[in-house]
Every structure is written in structure tokens, then in C-alpha cells.
Amino acid sequence: MTKYKIKFLPIDRICLSEDGETVLEAAMKSGIHINASCGGNASCGKCRIKVLQGYAPSGVHPEISESEYDSGIRLACLTTPHSDMTIEVPLESQVDRLVLKKRNKASSILSVSDIGEFVAGWDVDPAVTKKYIELEPPSLDDNISDLVRLTRALKEKYGINGISVDFKVLERLSVVLRDAGWKVTVAIVQIREGYKLIDVESGNTVEKNYSIVIDIGTTTVCAQLLDLANCSVFKLQTKGDTARDLCTLAESSDYNAQISYGEDVISRIMYSQKKGGLKKLQQVVIGTINSLIKELIEISCVNAEHISQMVFAGNTTMTHIVLGLDPKYIMLSPYTPVATIFPTVRGEALGINVKNHVHIYFFPCVASYVGGDIVAGVLGSGVFQRDKTTLFMDIGTNGEIVLGNKDWLVCASCSAGPAFEGGGIKFGMRAGRGAIEQIRINPSTFEPMTLTIGRVKPMGICGSGLIDLVAELIEVGLIDQNGKFKRDVRTNRIREGDGRHEYVVCFASETCIDRDIVITEMDIDNLMRAKAAMYAGCKVLLDNVGLAFNDVDMVIISGGFGHYIDLEKAQTIGLLPGLPMNKFIFVGNGSLLGARLLSFCKGFLNETEKIAKTMINVELSNNNKFMDEYIAAMFLPHTNQEEFPDVMEKLKNLLNANRKK
Amino acid sequence: MTKYKIKFLPIDRICLSEDGETVLEAAMKSGIHINASCGGNASCGKCRIKVLQGYAPSGVHPEISESEYDSGIRLACLTTPHSDMTIEVPLESQVDRLVLKKRNKASSILSVSDIGEFVAGWDVDPAVTKKYIELEPPSLDDNISDLVRLTRALKEKYGINGISVDFKVLERLSVVLRDAGWKVTVAIVQIREGYKLIDVESGNTVEKNYSIVIDIGTTTVCAQLLDLANCSVFKLQTKGDTARDLCTLAESSDYNAQISYGEDVISRIMYSQKKGGLKKLQQVVIGTINSLIKELIEISCVNAEHISQMVFAGNTTMTHIVLGLDPKYIMLSPYTPVATIFPTVRGEALGINVKNHVHIYFFPCVASYVGGDIVAGVLGSGVFQRDKTTLFMDIGTNGEIVLGNKDWLVCASCSAGPAFEGGGIKFGMRAGRGAIEQIRINPSTFEPMTLTIGRVKPMGICGSGLIDLVAELIEVGLIDQNGKFKRDVRTNRIREGDGRHEYVVCFASETCIDRDIVITEMDIDNLMRAKAAMYAGCKVLLDNVGLAFNDVDMVIISGGFGHYIDLEKAQTIGLLPGLPMNKFIFVGNGSLLGARLLSFCKGFLNETEKIAKTMINVELSNNNKFMDEYIAAMFLPHTNQEEFPDVMEKLKNLLNANRKK
């Protein structure tokens, strides 16, 4: 079989391509990232590369102009090497991780005392605890087995009865006990089946008991390393840096390496149906998890041997893939997952680099599109225990909403589409370096003022920027409430392109991609679909329980993205309901919040399963009420102006003000 | 590295020997059996081979005469090939399995109704049950996960609540449910942690639910395949062939392949301390188990997929080795095992060829030398539930005894030595083809009449033959009560050999080994040590609870060997106590009996653990009382004649009768 060398720039790495393999496939195999939001179907047109050297026949694509094609620009998924090659991966096709980490840092750290604010009535009491014990060495008068000696002492000293033992402990018990001079620390887990002895260590290591909690998102994986032995004292302290830093010893996040195989869960599921696809997807996300664990250990200087538990929260598809369960039927009507409650699994069995006694607790899911991340969010934000009725919104690639209080919970998943993550938007991108995150438009000149993440030349527009942009466009009167550009405005920023109107946010010379960054009517339409789905979902949930928005006491916005939304702008476009500002709370990464809480306190195990079991999922895909509400919400902010009185008042004032000028 | 071909006759197999490897090591590697009771230490002198061709320097050994050496006889453990070779493995160095199977067949089959005789108050109710269930296929109105759909139906139809699931089931659940058109049979286990779903099969297989029970002996491994679905009706029937054959679908037994690595547990433990030794021992016994499972499946024509549970009973060392646990400290004072209660283990994890949902329950042990086989015997013979006080004796390589009733149990292990299995006896052998099993001596001529297993030319003497022989020798007055030959008897059968007297049981020409088969004073001494240890052990146990033999209501003799003992002869030599014959009961393989019982009825799980936990082990190795009793018992039948009034009466009459002649 002929193999060709492909050199990728600027990262300067070489990989071999098998006969007939595309550049995208070769790059995937070698872990070199090129954006490919459609999973390699040539539909998204985002995997742009530049061929610097070598011969590779390539298909044409509407996303690539003739002049671009002449300069060597290709789509990686359409390009098949026929010789050794040198290929440049353009800036916009790469992932910049530094910004991601910075953004997640700001949003995801919450101390024990932070959690305490949301969830009441709990003490630090982790599932895995450590006990130090000194044993009498065996004698002829007392020569019971090593295990019975240990369990007898645990009973005498700590009153622990009926403890079972992990087989792996037996394999090394005799040696450890004798090497330690019969003075050991044991790790004991109390989950579901009672007490289980899972580890035995030499000497006193009671103070060294750590957990790792991970939020496995479709796009991003966030992890924290927590100190379970030394956090109880901080719970009593007030919120502050001291408490926070002492509990969370390290944190890190990274893109889910699966993003090379498709942007949303559907593309991942489709990829999983290819031969070896599921295994591959599992391997790459485990790879991401392992590299995060390595980082957490390096940052915290904790001995990896002392990590004694893990808690994972992910959406239903991610949970299935991490566990190696086939997600096929999540995608096919009537959308059934294999399971929504998962057995605790040994990390080692999944290929996770932790000691063999470390078990992973997976947050249970509710349905195919309401996953463990949402259950964790509901737990972590305390929705499940308050009298007040809360609307919990997780805005991301998929929008999930939960409505309820301590007595009842209903939820729904709105196929909002990936607009908030930059998907389906011509110059949309994830919240990375170079993404426009804030925009203001001068109401007289219609000239924009933009700020990018990392304050560099713009490369595209991320979700929060998009919300800003559309809200500004309507406030300055450039678009009407249908999201269509007004034709009579005099500015060179509005023009016709590809038969539709568009607004130029940045001209090519201002960007780092040498192309005009624009927002098209189709982009606005896509954003409206996304916001309309979210809003309609909320309406259906409320309607289901006979409530209206005014009955909602609190709106919790979860998700890394949520933190960056300008609340007022989000109301202007009708994404968030028109309620008073003081009803909104941002919780950052709610999923991680719940995972932390469970890690700190095993008492929430029952709560968690109860949340998952009692939460009623309202299926929107075949819901007539949802379709009606969706159509009504395909307006800026909404066809029913009464639902957004403040926004309507503001728009009226602004338009009047503009007219006066 | 030089390698030589070694051809073994009569089995006609060729294996390769590595440089410097002995014939024994090469044979072991290739699974060719040559007796080696000392584990290859050149101390037992039993691994005789005949070199037919090839050059191999070999050490000399007292067991091999000069003329034998000249004719090519060597010890395999002392012989290192220096060229290709042809080697004959003499008859007496081989294992004949056919006889073993025949003997175990007679002793180990017990039907449900047999068990019912020993143990009262139970119904057939296995730990693993199967339930057939037809599910509603999912719809948009009811799209809960496949797992919840299944558990919901189990709850509705069978009232099974709070069931957990084995991860392996999840991996194939969706496919099986859909392939089966939502009509499936599930296997559910109820052990310790409540209900667990362990398998799902297409269609209705409720009637196909089998278990395999295995007694893992140091010498022999016995296995049965049981029908769990169709045995309840037979419990009500009377004992008989019909009931028996319908419950036990197949049975088989084989020598534990570990016998190539040493005859008793101590040699096995010593071997396990060599590099890779434990792994090797584990592999070979798993090999024996796997070949037995294969046979059971072939005999019964059962589909291996329908085996749903296994129960193993073995002594403490065997249990450790099968589980891969280091048995080192079992051997070293103060004799502590790693564990006496073992977690349930997935068969697949130990390399056992069963479907991945099959778990193995290991009988708990009491101490280093009172193992799961004894606990199983106490369970299976009903000792634990009767008001009557029972003395339970397992006579084998190691002698274990239990005394007690439903309120209390004490036990001890007597280092009886391997005499009953032919160890330490010049012409001792295991109960295989050619072993003398019955002997009578003419009181006038002192000529013997012998019967061998398989009725062939004798090759040696097995345990039951030895007991017969010594009892006869004393009854005809050839030995005194110290076990010494009388010097004044005129017969050419008694002669001096190696400075000690011996009795010729068979002259060389009568045997199939062309050597005189004799019993020496040293042999008799070894047998007396073994029987004295057993008897003294019983005395110590009785003394411990303030009882005497007369307080014992029932003596249960367990162990395959037990079945072949002539009760009267065993009393004559003082092995069994001088109680009325009607107090003795033979139960055959008590270990298998208990394993069967647990397999049929999960309710005995608690009983089993209670037996193991409450049974008090009396350590004899440092017990002064035991030493006193042991010395007192080093007499035929005993120094205290009052303990054996019937035997003494019989001996007196016999001697008088002889004198009169």
C-alpha cells in the first residue's frame, strides 16, 4: 500500500496517509486538529487547509472561491494526497486552548462555600473516606486471616460493620500489612451496596484523600481535583479565595478531542456507527480525560495514588460513549438511550489512568437529550430543594431546560442547533482567541465597535458576540423584528451577498483571516431558530404545569457560555424571558457544581437518583404546542409583544431617538 | 539456546527441552504427567523414568539400585538431556484417570433428595433465576431508556424492586432487545447486594438455567453440572435414580493438574513462592477446571451460554491459588491466610471458560487449614442445623475434623500427613488402577489375598488397602501394638530390608512393576502417625467443649476416600473412635454436597457465612494437650484400651483362637 508523508504547518508535524485516505482522515488519525464541524461530510466547509507542496486532487466546494482555490485553499475532507505533501492549517481551522482555559477558570471555580450558597443542609462527608488503623500482629493464639484482622479492627475502632472487600485489595493485602508493620490506612467507599474496602496503604495517609470531578461536554471537558480530607473546615468560612483555593487544588479544561469527529452529538453518534467508530470516540475522549488528570496532578503536586474517587457528569450521548455503550438509538426516533442510570465502573476498566481501586460514579441521565450534566446542574444549583419555582436553563450546543422546585421537576431538550457555539453561522466560531465576544453599533453611523477574546484581530463571532450583534442590529434599526435587513439604510456595511443581505462586521483588512467577517440574514435566521426553540421550550414546560413566566421565582443560567451573555441583550432578542433582572442567576458550569457537591457529600447520591427518576421529560419533537410557540417566537423579541414589555418600551424609545437624529 | 527433542512413551508425545532443563521440568511444561510428590526436589524418589535412547547425565539416588540404573532407570528430576531422547514413563509414574472417575462417580453423586435427607427445611430457590418478559416497544410517548423499560417491566410483572445492572449487560442490551422483538429472558442474581441483572437473552429460555459446582481438592477436582430450572419437582420424590439423574445432568472429575508441582498443600505453597510459581499453579488448576467444564457440557449437551452460576469449594490454599492470592503466610507460623471470606468473582476474570456474566461464589474458609471444603461439608451434611452433636471427619491428605451442632461448632486440622493418600509409604499410591484396596491375611499361613482397583496386577497400596493391611497384620499377630513386626514368626513374607523388618504383600513376579511390594515398619509408623493425629485431634476438640466420644451422637465420614474405608478395620487401628457402628455415616464428597446445596438454594448463603464465622478453630500445632493425646494414640489401637473395648475384645479372641491352632 502506498503511503505519503504529510507535513502539517505551522505545528510542524509529519504523519503518514494510507492509500485513498483524505487529509482530514490522516490528520484525525494523528491527532492533528482541523475544524470539521460536520464530521467530514463536506457539508460545513470549515476544514480549510492550504496546500503548499505536493499533488492532491481535490473536489470543489461553494465555500472556496476560485481565487482561493488557485492559491491552494482546499477542504481537508475533499483532498486526497497522491504524493508527499506540505499543508498549512490556517489559523481559523485550529483550536486555541489557552483562551478556553482562561474562560473556564473564571466561570467554573466554585468553592465549597459557593456550593453552600445554592444548596443547604449538608456536611462534608465524602463517599470514600480513609481510616488509619494499627493492628495487633498475628500470633498462634490469634491467627485469623489478614482480612478478618483488618475488618475486626475497623469494627472495634470505628464501628464499621458488614464491610465487603474489593478483590484487588486482597491481592496485595498481606504484603502491605507486613511491610507497613501492621499500621495502615484503608480507603472505604460507601455507595449503594454498603461499605466496601477498596484500598490499603502503608502508614497514615488519612490526610491524603482526593477526588477528581469531570464535566464531559460535547465540546469541552472540565476537570477539578478536590481535597476531600481538608475541606470540612472551609465550609464554615465565608466565600473567599482562601477557602476556594484550599478545596480545589487544581483545575483544567480542554476541548473534547471528539470535536474532530463532529461538532454536535448527532455527528458523534453517526460516527460511532462506522466500523470501530464507537471504540475510537471512546478512546479519544478518554485520552482527553487522561491528559487532564495528568495536568491536575502536576498542578496540585498530589500523589496520584491518593486519588480515591471520581465523579463524571455528561450528557446522555457523552456518558454512553465514555462507557462504550452504543448511542445509536439516542439518535433514532423514539430516541431511547441504552440506560439512564449507570453502574459504578472501575476507572481502570475504561482505560483511565488512575489506581485500580478508583471507581467512577456517573451522574444518571433523564432521557436521550437530558443528561447527567443537567441532573448535576439541578443538584448543584439547589433547584431540587427549594420551595421557590426555578427555571434552569443550560444554553449550549443543545439547549436543556428544567422547571420545578422541591416537589416536582419537568425538563425538556430544545434542538436549539449549534448557533450559540458558532455552528451554522457563516463566521461563527467557538469562544476562542480571536472570537468577537462583544459588539456595539453606533446608531448614527452604523459603524461597529468590537472586542475579541484575547484582544487580537478578529477571526469570527462567538455566541455571546452573536447575541450582542443581533440585539444591536435591531436596537439601531438595521434589521426588523423578522430579522431582515432594512433595505433603505445608507451604509456600506449592509450589502447583498449570495442573493441575501448581510452586515459587514469587519472588513478583510481588519481581520486575521483576510476575509470580510459578516453576519447574513441566514445567520440571523439560524440564531432566531435557536433562541425560539429555547423560549418555546420554556413556554411548553410552564404550560405543562399550568404556570406562566411570572410564576417563576428564579431563572438559573448554567453552562460556561451562559456566563458571558449580556442579560439585557439576550432579552432583547427574546432568548431569555422578560423578567426582572434580579430573578436571574448565573452559576457557571452547573454540571461541575453538582459533581463537586456529590464528591464532597455522599448523602446526595440518593438525591441525585431521585432527581433523575422523578424529573419528567417532555418530548418536544412531536409536540404541537411546541411548534406553535416556536413559530410565535420566530420574531425579535417575540410576536406577542406583551411578553417583553420592557424590551418593547426600550426599542420604541430607541427608534424614536434615532428618528429624531 | 540448544533445544532437544524428548519423545515420551507410551503416550508417544514429543516435547522440546530448553538448555539445562530437567526431564521433569520439560514434561511439566508440556503437560505430560510423571509422579513427583516432592515437587521436583529429588526427595521422594517417585518420578522414575526409563531412558531408552539419548545421552543424559543423571544424579544417583538411593531409590534406584545399581542394576536399575544400568538398565536406564533414572529420576526425571535428576536427569538433564544433552541430546534428543526417547523416554519411557513407567506405569507407576503415570496417573490413571479412568479409575478416579469411576470411584468418584460412586461416591459423589447425591440427588436433591439425598441432600434433603441431611439438611431439612429448604426449597429449591437458586441465587440466579430467569424471568421471561415481553416489553412494549418504545414510542415517542414512552421513550424511557432500554434499561428502565426492562426494570420497570420486571417490577410490574414480578415485583422486583431496586435491581442493579451488570455493566456487561448494558453493552449488548439495546441489540438483544431489538433482535428479540422485545421478548427476552433475563438472568437475575440475588447475592449479598440485592438483585442484579446479569444477563439478557433473546426469547424464552427460562427452562435453561444451569449451574456448575466444583470441589477443588489438593489431589482431585470434582465437578457437576446441575439443572436449576427443573429440580424443584424432584425434591419431593424419594431418593432414587430418576430424581438423581434429572438434577445432575453431568459430572466428572480429574486429578488437579497441580499434582505435578507437589503432593500436598505445603509443596504447592513452596512452589508458589518461586518466580511465576503462583501464576503457574493458578493456570494449571484453572486448566483442569476448564477441561472439566468442557466435559460437563459435552456430556449434558447443555448450551454453555445457559450456565448462569458457579459455586467453588476448596481448602484454604486451593482457594487462594485459584483466586491468585499469595498463600505464603498459610505456611508460615502463625499460619494466617490472606482472607477467609472472598468476594464473588467473575469467572472470566480468572480465565474460566464461561460467559462473562457467570460469577463464582467461593465457600468461605475458617482458617489456614480448615477451608471452604469443610464449611461446605458441614453445610451439606446438616451438622449446623441438628440438635444432635456430630463429629464430622474429612480424611485425606490433610485431616480436618469438626465437632458441633446447631448451637456451636469447633474444628481443627490435624497434620495427618499424606499416608492415607499413599504419601510417605514405600509402595503407597493414590487410589488408582493397580492399587491394592483390600487385603486379608490368612492367620495360619500369613499368606495375603489382595484385591486391586481395576483388578489388575498390583502396583502399590492405596489408603484403604493400607488400613486393611495394618489391621490384618495386628489381628493375625504379625505386628504388636507398637506396630513392630514380631521377630519369632515363621514366614518368608517377613524379612529384614534396609535394617528394618518388612512384610511382602506381593512378590515381584506378581506385580506389574517387577519389584516386591512390601510394607515396612517405617510405613506402619507413618500410618500410625496419621491415624494418631486424627484421633488426638478429635480428643482435643471434645475436651475443649467438655465432652467425650460417648457424647457424640453421630460421626460423619466425608471425603472420597472415606467411602472405601472398612469401618471395622479403621477402628482396629484406632483411626475411628470405638463407637457403635450405627453412629457412623458416610457422605462421600461432603464438599460437593454443600456446593450443590448452595447452588440449589440461595437461602444457605447466610448459613454458610455463619458457619465459617462461628466455627472456632482450635490450633493444634502448639497445643500441649494435642501432643499428649497424639503420643497416647501412637499405639494400635490406643494405649488406653478402655477407649476401644470392642476392638480389644476382638483382638483377645483372635489371639486366643490363633494360639489354640
Interface residues (C-beta under 8 A of the other chain):
Chain A: P138 S139 L140 D141 D142 N143 I144 S145 D146 L147 V148 R149 S164 V165 D166 F167 L170 E171 L173 S174 V175 R192 E193 G194 L323 G324 L325 D326 K328 Y329 S333 P334 Y335 T336 P337 V338 A339 T340 I341 F342 P343 V345 C365 A367 S368 E619 S621 N622
Chain B: P138 S139 L140 D141 D142 N143 I144 S145 D146 L147 V148 R149 S164 V165 D166 F167 L170 E171 L173 S174 V175 R192 E193 G194 L323 G324 L325 D326 K328 Y329 S333 P334 Y335 T336 P337 V338 A339 T340 I341 F342 P343 V345 C365 A367 S368 E619 S621 N622
